[in-house]
Amino acid sequence: MAGVVALGFLIGLEFTARRYGLPGPITNQVREVVAAPKSGGLLYAALALMMVVLTWRQRFIAVGAAITIDLAFLLVRWAVDAQATDGQPFGNGALWVILGCGVIAVTRRTGSERVLLLKGVGLGLLLVAGRKTGDTWLLITSKTRPMVLDQYVATADHALGNPSWLVGRAVAATGPVGFNFLDIVYGQLAVAAVIVALYQLRGVAAERRFPGHHLVRTFLVVGLLGPAFYMIFPVVGPIFAYGTGTEYWATVSLWSPDIPSSAHWAVADLWPRTLSPITTPHPIPFDGITPRNCMPSLHTAWAVTIFIHSRKGPRVLRYAGTFWLIATLTATLGFGYHYGVDLIAGVVFVLTVEAALRSYDRGWDRSGIRLVAHGATVFTALLVSYRFLPLTMAEHPWVAGPLLILAMASVIHGYIRTTTAWEPSAAPAPHPEPQPEPA
């Protein structure tokens, strides 16, 4: 049933994208069977997820086949002088192996073996489809939402002390080293997620079944639901709405990227040097290219997901999850991609989604319903306040700021308290009965 729903959603998104003259997620994915992939690393991450259902011998064969196919593609492209100018030179092999395993499952496997292998193939393809779906969503937001609400969010952000401006100046002060280090962490969020997911799914091949709840489920649901709010609350971010980025990029980047094409659409060149003024906000027109992907911050949501699901891992995995969360939050603000209120909304959003998925897996009860309802209510209240009360929030920061933090903290506290109660309690060790001393 879930597969049918996902396929129907992809087909619907494909038709929607084509209405605006854009390739949809299915077209983009089919194209990468032969064309240079946009993200070869993601395809190999999908292959790694698929291989959790294989034996070690089968994994070595799968990886060897993927590398061999990639080398063959490289040789063919070199022979016909068709280098991968708009993509990466590797990744086709991983996709071919995933699809090949799907064919093997249908033609050479039966019963539970077929079901398990198809689940592995589906897991890998869902990761890739999620990325393609997200890219298509972002293009659609830029084409269908000509007006953005950045002035509302920037005004509300005064209640938090304009964290994007503060962190932006701090990141700029670290120079190229700090900026590019954060850029690597920010861009490899999917890799961190796959590492945690592989730890959670490490026993699938031996147990011949998937756990009821794991990180990939939350990642995919967040990527599916999150962009819908981009359509409701379109925001481009301070680097685009309040800065051309010219001086900033020249200061911190090791290379010389092009000035954002949206520079002349900015309200003013303020970020991150000068705070945005507190004025009555109104929607502003923006270009048809820049994604409206700020509210809520899905990078924050995904980083929180990695943090949550790394808590039961070994110490090094827990430390890595904490590091990735802190670095991602720093990058989202320091690069000017998000406002502080975006991050608060992202935390509340992902905890609500995670609570709903866990409740669905264990069976809905009063505590689960109460937690999800609380998270959904707080998330709705945040969006409403950002849209209709930003000026009041900016004029009373010592009231509005703590209230925003308190609202987020209430969801965090409710999530920790409820999910901790859901954990099976360890039975106390039996105490031996005292033996009577011999007379």
N, C-alpha and C positions, 0 to 999 in steps of 0.2 A: 504493500500500500504506500509506504513512504517513498519507494522508488518511483511509483507512478506519479505521485504528487510532485517530486523533484523534476521528473521529466516534463510534466505539464508546465511547471514554472519556467523551465529553461526554454521550452518552445514558445511560451507566451512572451518571454523577454526577448527572444530572437525576433519575433514579429514586431514588437514594440521598437526595438533598435532599428530595424529596417525601415520603419515609417519615417525615421529621422535620417535616413541615408547612412546608417552605421552598421558595421558587421556585428552580429550578435554573438553570444558566448559559444553556441554550437559551431558557428562558422569559424570563429577564431581557433577553437580546439581542433576541428577537422583539418584546418590549414596546417597545423603544427605536425601532422603526421608526416609531411614532406618538407614544408618550409622551415626556416630557421626559427626555433622557439624564442618567445619573448623572455622566458625564464627557464633556462635549462636546469638550474638548481632546484626549482620547484618540482619539475618532472622527476628528478632523481629522488627528491623527498617523497613524492607520491609512490615511487617504486619501493622505497624503503618501507612505507606503511603497508603496501600490498604484500611485501615479503614476510610480514609477521605470521602469515598462515603457512609458510613454507618450511621445510626442513633445512638444515644448514647446507646440505649438499645441493638442494634446489636453489638456495639463495646464491651460492657461488656460481651456479650455472646461469641464473637470471642476470646477475651483475656482469658476468663475462659476456653474455649475449648482448646486453645493452651497450657495453663499451665497444664491442665488435661492430655493431650496427652504426654507432656514432662515427667510428673510424671510417667505415664504408661511405657514409654520407659526406664526411670531410674530403675523402679522395674524389668522390664524384663532383662535389662543388668546386674543388680545385681544378679538376680536369676540364670542366665546362666554364671555368672562370666565373662562378656564381657564389662568391664569398658571402657570408652572413653579415651584410652591412646593417640590416635593421633588426637583428636578433642575435642570439648566442649560437656558437658553433656546435653546441652539444645539447642533448636532451631528447632528440628524436628516438634514440635507442631505448631510453627508459619508457617512453610512451608505447613503442612497438612491443616491448616485453609485457607491459601491463595488458595491452589489448590481446596479445598472444595467449596470455594466461586465461583471459576470458574465453577465448576460443577453445582452449584445452579443457576448461571447466565444463563447457557445454557438450563437447564431442567425446572427451576421454574420461570424464569423471561421472560418478553416480552417487545418489544418496547424500549422506552428510558431507562426504568429501567434496562433492560438487557445490553444495551450499556454502561450505566454509571458504572455498577458493573464490566463488563469486562474491562473497562478502568482502574478501580481501581486495579483489579487483575493484569492487564498488567503492571501497574506502579510498583507494588511491585516486580513482577518477573523480570522486566527490571533492577531494582536496583541490584538484586542478580546476574542476568546474566551478568551485567556490571562488577561486581567483578570477576566472574569466567572467563570472557573473558580476563580481564586484567591479571589475574594470568597465563592464557595459553599463552598470548602474551609474557610475561616475560620469560617463559620457552623456547619459540620458539626463542627469541632473543639470549639467551645464547647458544642454539644449532646451530644456523645458522650464527652467527657472531663471528668467532674465533678471529678476530683482533678488537681491540678497539682504539679509537681516543683520549684517555685521555691526551696524551702529547700535542695535539693540543689545547684542551680546557684549560689545566693547564697553557700553555704558554700564551694563550689569556687572562687568568684571571689575569696575572700580570698587565694588563692595569687598573684593578679595585683595585689593591693593595692586591690581594690574600685574599678575604674576608673569604673563608672557613678556612684558616689557622688561621686568627685572631679570628673569632668567635669560632672555635674549642678550642683554648686556653682559651677563656673567659668562655665557658661552662665547660671545665675541671676545671677551677678555682672555680666554684661554688660547685664542689664536687658532691656527690651522690644525694643531695636534688634537686639541679637545673637540673641535668641531667635527673633524673627519672620523675620530674615534666614535663619537655619538652617531654619526651618519651610518657607519658600518653596523652598529648595534640596531639602529632604527630600521635599516633596510633588511636585516636578517631575522626579523621577528618570526617568520614562518619556519625557519630552520630551528630556532629555539623551541617552537611548539612541537615540531616533529621529534626532537630529542626527548622531550617529556612524554609525548605520546608513545614512542617506542619503548620507553621504560614501562609505561602502564600496560602495554600490550605484549610484553616480552613473553608471557606464558600462553599466548593464544595457540601456537603450534603444538605445544604439549597437551594443553587441556582441550583442544579442538573446539573452542568456543570463545566468543568475545565477552569481555566484562560488560555489565549492564550499563555503566556510565564511564565515559572517558573524555579526555580533553578535546578530541576531534569533533565530538558531537556539539560541544559548546561553541567551538570555533566556527563551525558551519552555520549554526543557528544565529549567532551574532552577525555573521556576514550576510545572512539572508534577511534578517529583520532590520538591522541597523540602517541600511540605505533608505528604507521607507521613510525614516524620520528626516533624511536629507531633503526629501521632497516636501515635507511639511515645514521644516525649519532650515532653509538654504543659507549657508554661511561659508565663506571662502577662507577666512583666517586672516590674522593681522599682517602677515608678510605681504599679502596681496591687497587687502583693503586699506591698509594704513602704511604701506611702504613700497617703494620701487625695488628695494633689495640691492640696489647698485653698490652702495658703500659697504653694506653688510657682507655680501658675497665676496667682494674684493678683499675684505679684511680677513676672512676666516677660511676661505677655500684654497686648497692646494692647487686646484686647476682654475680655469677661467670660464665658468658657465655663462651661458647667455643670460642677459637681463630678462626677467619674466616678461612674456609678451603682454601681460595684463597691466604693466606698470602705469600706463596712462589712464587706467580705470580707477586707480587708487584715489581715495578721498583726499589724502595728503601724504607726503613722505615723512611720516612720524616714527614708525617702528624701526628699531627699539629705542631711539634716543629720547623722544618726547612723548609724554603720555597723551592719549587721545582726549580731547576736551569733553566736558560733561555738558551735553546739549540735548534738546529733545530729539530722540532718534526717529528715523524714517527709513523705509526701504530705499536702497540705492541700486541703480542699474549696474550690471557687470557683464563681462565678455561671455561669449558662448563656448569657451574652451576650458576655463578653470573649474574643476569639480567643486560642488557645494557640499563638501564632506567633513564638516566640523562638528555638527551637533547631532548626536553625541560623538565624543572621540572614540572611534572603534579601535585605534591603536592602543589607547588606554584600556579599553575593554579586553582586548586580546592579551595584553601584558598582565592584567589582573588574573585572567584565566590561567596563564602559565604559572603565575605565582601560586594560585590556589591548588592547582593539580600537582605542583612540585613539592607540596608540604609533606606528602607521605613517602617521598623518595629518600635516597641516601643524603648525607650531609652536603656533598658537593652539588647535588641537584637542587637542594633547598637554597644553598647560597647562590647558585646560578639563577634560580627563579627570582630571588630578591634583587640581585644585580640587574636583571633584565627589566624588572618593573621600575626601579629607580632610574635607570638610564633611559628607558622609553619615555617616562614622564618628563625627564629633563629635556630630551630631544623634542618632544611634541611642543613644549613651550618655548624652548630656546631657539628652535628653527622658525618660530613664528607661524607654525601650522595650526595652532589651536589657542583658544583663550582658556583661562583658568576654569570658567564655568562649564566649558566643554568637558573637562576632565571629571568634574564632579558628576555630571550627567552620565558620563561613560562608566564610572564606577557603579552607580546605582543601577544602570541598565544591565550590566553584565551580571551583577549579583542577583538581580531578579530573574534573568534568563537561566542562570546556573541553578537557582532554587527551583524553578519550574521543571527543569530537566531532571533534577534529583528527585523531586516529588513524583514525577511521572514514572521514574524507574522503580521507586520503592512503594508506590501506591499513594494516592492523595489522601491526606488526613487533615485534621484541623490545623495542625502546626504548619504544614506545607502551604495550605491555602492562605493562612494568615500572613505568612512570610511573603508570598508572591503578591498578595493584595497590597501589603504595606509598601513593597518595592515599586509596584506599578503606580501607586498613589503618589509617592514621593517623586518619582520620575515625571509624572504628569504635572505635578505642582511646580517642579523646577522649570519645565518648558513654558508653562503659563506665566510664571513670574518673570522669566527672561523676556517674554514677548510683551507683557502688559504692564510690568512694574519696574523696568530697568532704571528709569530716572529716579524713582523713589529709593531704589536700592543704592544707587550711586550717591544720593544726597544723605543717606543714613547708613554709611558703611559699617559703623560699629554695632549696628543692630542686624543689618542684612547679612554681613559677612559671617558672623558666628551662627546665624540661623542656617545658612547654606551648609556650613561645616557640620552643624548639629544634625541636619536632615540626612546628610550622607553617613554620618557616624551612626545614626539610628538604624540604618539599613545594614551597615557592617556589623553592628552589635547583634541585631536580630538574626543575621545570617550565621554568625559564629555560634551563637547560643543554640539556635535550632538545629543546625547540622551537627553540632557536637552531641546534642541529645539523640540524634539519629544513629550515631556510631554505636556498634555493639559494645557493651561494657565487658571488660575482661572478668571472668569468674575468679574469685579469690582462691588462692591455693589452699587445699584442705589441710587442716592442722591435725597431726596425728593425736589420737587419744592418749592421754597419759596412762602409762602402764603402772599397775600397783607394784610397789617394791616387794621383793621376796621377803618372807618372814625370817 
